[in-house]
Amino acid sequence: MQKNLSFEATCIDITTEGFGVVKYEDFVIFVANLLPQEKALIKVVSVKKNYGYGIILKLIASHVQRVNPKCNIYNKCGSCTLQHCDYELQAQLKQQWAATLLSEFGNVEPLIKAEKTERYRNKIQVPFKDGQLGYYRSRSNDIIPFEDCLLQSALSNEILFFIRDYLLKNDLDIYFRHLMLRHNHDESSYLIILIVNKDISKKLNELCALLIAKYSIIKGIVLNINQRSDNVILGDKDIILYGIPYIEDELCKLTFRIGIHSFYQIHHQQCLKLYNCIAEVLKPQKDEILLDLYCGIGTIGLSMAHKVKELIGVEIIPEAIANARHNASLNKINNAQFYCDDITKNYDKYLNDVDIVVVDPPRKGLSNALIQELNNHDIKRLVYVSCNPHTLKRDLKLLQESYNIDRIIPCDMFPNTNHIECVVLLSKA
Ligand SMILES: C[S@@+](CC[C@H](N)C(=O)[O-])C[C@H]1O[C@@H](n2cnc3c(N)ncnc32)[C@H](O)[C@@H]1O
């Protein structure tokens, strides 16, 4: 197979990463944005030993559910990988991918679909480099500036551009790494985080004054200093320039404080459905102790605290645990304890005597050691909430040693992207 070769082909399949699959004389080429049954003129752009990658030069026959992407940087930005599909097709593909990866464990139930498919993100973090504010080009460090990102609210876009223009006009952009915004679900509170490479707080008084005067919904402005050389977005040092370093949001009839470094689900409506689904499958009981592992600010556990005897939450980020403890008292929940710990290492003390467990790990999934402990302990029901079906599949294979897999429910937390969330109910075999 030669690089730069072009040929006509029909797409025979689509991978769980969203690449269309075509063959050239039995050699497999993965083509971004090509949908099943579509016919296209393809150009090979890279060749590996057993496969290659191609791009569409010309679409000859398109899928009936293909739509024109609304975003004008769609072909360059790496975020909205499914914007060329109508929502029904996006949902079908996610269902199909979840089934491909997980049906060996049982029936994959219908995807929990989203009503709100645009402007759903309540947190954005945009790289600001060489005077350019934008998202990274897929698999590269090039910045692609945008005019209106459809994943974030119109006001978020406006505030971002206001800050960018001020920084450029005043030659302050050189200090910047990222701009980050967080807001609550009705957009009545915004938190602005300016992520810089050194303390320039004294140079930002005018910007803060202008922002506060123009946008009364801004409740806090924080300077975050990040001098790391890796691609971790937030540094360790925060300087409050104005107001408070958190927002509060209402979720599941409770109020949650969310700090800068704490995880919070980004799609509010889908988060409600996800948490309802977790409670519905777990069926917590009044005489049971619930352990919420990877608990963040305590949202999953606290939303079920009134249904159990006791709630224990464990999380590695100190600020998130401080938020979780605050959230328990803010909502007058007296049966919850939260611990700041690395659950991949220190699991022994938490797993004894608990009846039911929720795990909601980051994309890398659970550690083997934790899986071993979950297998060894007498847990009646375990709900695994996963944002990565590949690591979920790996972990379920090991958990099957001691658990039955009773339900698998995919949920669309990230419309227009190829990400899939899953809720899996396991019970002790
Ligand atoms: C996907 S988030 C889930 C948070 C929370 N359950 C929620 O729904 O908002 C994963 C959480 O795991 C935490 N985490 C990552 N590694 C951890 C570890 N080794 N031990 C404990 N918590 C960890 C992260 O800080 C993050 O808050």
The ligand as a Gaussian input file, in Angstrom:
#p B3LYP/6-31G(d) Opt

LIG

0 1
 C      -15.292000      10.183000      36.481000
 S      -14.953000      11.104000      37.923000
 C      -16.354000      10.688000      38.906000
 C      -16.692000      11.660000      40.005000
 C      -18.058000      11.492000      40.644000
 N      -18.405000      10.114000      40.873000
 C      -19.148000      12.207000      39.879000
 O      -20.061000      11.556000      39.344000
 O      -19.094000      13.443000      39.792000
 C      -13.635000      10.194000      38.605000
 C      -13.128000      10.733000      39.939000
 O      -12.118000       9.832000      40.420000
 C      -11.125000      10.588000      41.083000
 N       -9.923000       9.729000      41.139000
 C       -9.032000       9.496000      40.143000
 N       -8.102000       8.621000      40.553000
 C       -8.404000       8.281000      41.836000
 C       -7.811000       7.411000      42.792000
 N       -6.706000       6.733000      42.503000
 N       -8.385000       7.283000      44.011000
 C       -9.509000       7.989000      44.307000
 N      -10.122000       8.834000      43.429000
 C       -9.580000       8.987000      42.208000
 C      -11.018000      11.843000      40.233000
 O      -10.408000      12.892000      40.947000
 C      -12.484000      12.107000      39.882000
 O      -13.086000      12.933000      40.841000

